Amino acid sequence: MQMNDSQRIEATRQKVWEALNDPDVLKASIPGCEELVKHSDTEMEAKVKLKVGPVKATFGGKVTLNDLDPPNGYTIEGEGSGGVAGFARGGAKIRLEEDGPDATILNYEVDAKVGGKLAQLGARLIDSTSKRLAGEFFAAFAEQVAPTEPAEHATEEINAEAPEQKKGWLGGLFGGKKADPAAEEPAA
């Protein structure tokens, strides 16, 4: 299976490079990742639980980073086994390009092979699952690197600053304005 694509991330190239080498960011971004241990600057070990069609398995594997060219990119190679489900091995070339002062284009070329029960599922299912997982990874990775403020949160902050404006048209229609606050409080 081969896959080539790119993703625009709203962060500087240096920040994206650092995130690509941060095990906590990667663990939070990889779908199904239960464990990611960095043994050195070029070696990691991962445990990932995945479901591909009817096959569910936990894959354990090693990842090696080669051809390091900070902050421009690297080659990542990995091999994992999912027991009776099969195995996966392959690599990806990652290239980072600046896209203005605060954005980066992450380009990747993936070449992977699967065997065992996974290989029996067929190329279409493997390809569609791989594309879905790549999409999930990049959405989570982009959110880790350059978090966006949810629209609801921004609205809550605006409303917290101006509570009188929260009543809306119904409050005005049905007498949303309070009478004299001193008249409502009992005398002490």
DODRENMI-608390 format. One record per residue (C-alpha): residue number from 0; residue in one letter; x, y, z. Coordinates in nm, 3 decimals. Layout:
  seq  type        X        Y        Z
  NUM     A        X        Y        Z
...
END
This chain:
  seq  type        X        Y        Z
    0     M    0.000    0.000    0.000
    1     Q    0.124    0.344   -0.089
    2     M   -0.020    0.678    0.017
    3     N    0.097    1.033   -0.049
    4     D   -0.065    1.344    0.093
    5     S   -0.005    1.668    0.279
    6     Q   -0.161    1.854    0.568
    7     R   -0.150    2.226    0.652
    8     I   -0.091    2.292    1.021
    9     E   -0.133    2.637    1.177
   10     A    0.203    2.643    1.354
   11     T    0.563    2.728    1.275
   12     R    0.782    2.461    1.117
   13     Q    0.996    2.444    1.434
   14     K    0.688    2.382    1.651
   15     V    0.562    2.108    1.416
   16     W    0.910    1.949    1.414
   17     E    0.922    1.947    1.794
   18     A    0.573    1.791    1.811
   19     L    0.673    1.519    1.562
   20     N    0.947    1.423    1.808
   21     D    0.740    1.452    2.128
   22     P    0.610    1.111    2.246
   23     D    0.323    1.268    2.442
   24     V    0.194    1.455    2.136
   25     L    0.232    1.148    1.916
   26     K    0.060    0.920    2.168
   27     A   -0.236    1.160    2.189
   28     S   -0.251    1.179    1.808
   29     I   -0.216    0.814    1.703
   30     P   -0.559    0.647    1.691
   31     G   -0.578    0.360    1.941
   32     C   -0.233    0.429    2.088
   33     E   -0.213    0.288    2.439
   34     E    0.159    0.328    2.495
   35     L    0.447    0.513    2.330
   36     V    0.791    0.496    2.483
   37     K    1.086    0.695    2.349
   38     H    1.409    0.500    2.404
   39     S    1.635    0.751    2.227
   40     D    1.614    1.038    1.978
   41     T    1.573    0.782    1.699
   42     E    1.398    0.483    1.861
   43     M    1.046    0.441    2.002
   44     E    0.823    0.152    2.096
   45     A    0.444    0.159    2.062
   46     K    0.137   -0.042    2.155
   47     V   -0.171    0.035    1.943
   48     K   -0.517   -0.122    1.952
   49     L   -0.692   -0.116    1.613
   50     K   -0.993   -0.257    1.438
   51     V   -0.964   -0.315    1.064
   52     G   -1.291   -0.451    0.930
   53     P   -1.376   -0.759    1.140
   54     V   -1.018   -0.796    1.271
   55     K   -0.942   -0.641    1.611
   56     A   -0.590   -0.658    1.746
   57     T   -0.331   -0.493    1.966
   58     F   -0.010   -0.426    1.777
   59     G    0.324   -0.392    1.945
   60     G    0.613   -0.258    1.746
   61     K    0.929   -0.060    1.714
   62     V    0.973    0.268    1.528
   63     T    1.301    0.408    1.404
   64     L    1.369    0.762    1.279
   65     N    1.631    0.795    1.006
   66     D    1.766    1.068    0.777
   67     L    1.699    1.332    1.041
   68     D    1.712    1.683    0.895
   69     P    1.578    1.916    1.166
   70     P    1.341    2.100    1.120
   71     N    1.284    1.988    0.760
   72     G    1.187    1.623    0.807
   73     Y    1.290    1.261    0.849
   74     T    1.219    0.906    0.742
   75     I    1.023    0.692    0.985
   76     E    1.036    0.312    0.963
   77     G    0.837    0.071    1.172
   78     E    0.736   -0.287    1.219
   79     G    0.456   -0.421    1.433
   80     S    0.292   -0.751    1.512
   81     G   -0.068   -0.811    1.608
   82     G   -0.036   -1.181    1.687
   83     V   -0.278   -1.394    1.484
   84     A   -0.416   -1.077    1.318
   85     G   -0.094   -1.038    1.128
   86     F    0.180   -0.784    1.094
   87     A    0.250   -0.446    0.941
   88     R    0.578   -0.295    0.834
   89     G    0.668    0.008    0.636
   90     G    0.795    0.359    0.638
   91     A    0.715    0.718    0.560
   92     K    0.913    1.016    0.438
   93     I    0.805    1.330    0.621
   94     R    0.890    1.673    0.481
   95     L    0.800    2.005    0.644
   96     E    0.766    2.324    0.438
   97     E    0.697    2.671    0.569
   98     D    0.369    2.820    0.447
   99     G    0.399    3.177    0.565
  100     P    0.531    3.281    0.907
  101     D    0.287    3.077    1.118
  102     A    0.187    2.773    0.912
  103     T    0.355    2.455    0.792
  104     I    0.277    2.204    0.519
  105     L    0.351    1.849    0.636
  106     N    0.407    1.624    0.333
  107     Y    0.422    1.248    0.368
  108     E    0.483    0.948    0.145
  109     V    0.391    0.614    0.302
  110     D    0.482    0.266    0.182
  111     A    0.351   -0.020    0.396
  112     K    0.297   -0.395    0.377
  113     V    0.058   -0.609    0.581
  114     G    0.044   -0.984    0.628
  115     G   -0.162   -1.250    0.802
  116     K   -0.538   -1.206    0.849
  117     L   -0.500   -0.836    0.769
  118     A   -0.373   -0.914    0.420
  119     Q   -0.674   -1.139    0.360
  120     L   -0.916   -0.849    0.413
  121     G   -0.837   -0.702    0.075
  122     A   -0.663   -0.393   -0.054
  123     R   -0.974   -0.172   -0.057
  124     L   -1.048   -0.221    0.311
  125     I   -0.684   -0.176    0.408
  126     D   -0.654    0.140    0.195
  127     S   -0.976    0.297    0.325
  128     T   -0.886    0.215    0.686
  129     S   -0.535    0.357    0.637
  130     K   -0.673    0.680    0.492
  131     R   -0.925    0.709    0.777
  132     L   -0.653    0.652    1.039
  133     A   -0.424    0.905    0.868
  134     G   -0.708    1.159    0.873
  135     E   -0.774    1.095    1.242
  136     F   -0.402    1.123    1.320
  137     F   -0.360    1.456    1.142
  138     A   -0.676    1.606    1.292
  139     A   -0.560    1.510    1.643
  140     F   -0.198    1.613    1.570
  141     A   -0.304    1.955    1.440
  142     E   -0.522    2.005    1.749
  143     Q   -0.227    1.912    1.975
  144     V    0.014    2.146    1.793
  145     A   -0.219    2.439    1.731
  146     P   -0.534    2.407    1.945
  147     T   -0.838    2.594    1.824
  148     E   -1.070    2.762    2.072
  149     P   -1.415    2.605    2.047
  150     A   -1.687    2.849    1.936
  151     E   -1.901    2.758    2.240
  152     H   -1.619    2.850    2.477
  153     A   -1.571    3.188    2.305
  154     T   -1.947    3.255    2.331
  155     E   -1.946    3.168    2.702
  156     E   -1.668    3.420    2.763
  157     I   -1.860    3.694    2.582
  158     N   -2.178    3.614    2.773
  159     A   -1.990    3.608    3.106
  160     E   -1.872    3.963    3.040
  161     A   -2.226    4.090    2.966
  162     P   -2.478    3.881    3.167
  163     E   -2.766    4.128    3.110
  164     Q   -2.753    4.052    2.738
  165     K   -2.814    3.680    2.798
  166     K   -3.189    3.719    2.851
  167     G   -3.270    3.739    2.481
  168     W   -3.600    3.837    2.327
  169     L   -3.812    3.611    2.551
  170     G   -3.682    3.780    2.864
  171     G   -3.774    4.121    2.725
  172     L   -4.116    4.000    2.612
  173     F   -4.213    3.852    2.948
  174     G   -4.069    4.119    3.173
  175     G   -3.713    3.991    3.205
  176     K   -3.612    4.311    3.386
  177     K   -3.618    4.293    3.763
  178     A   -3.791    4.549    3.974
  179     D   -3.593    4.758    4.218
  180     P   -3.344    4.511    4.380
  181     A   -3.378    4.689    4.717
  182     A   -3.752    4.617    4.721
  183     E   -3.691    4.242    4.678
  184     E   -3.451    4.203    4.969
  185     P   -3.601    4.168    5.316
  186     A   -3.484    4.413    5.577
  187     A   -3.224    4.278    5.816
END
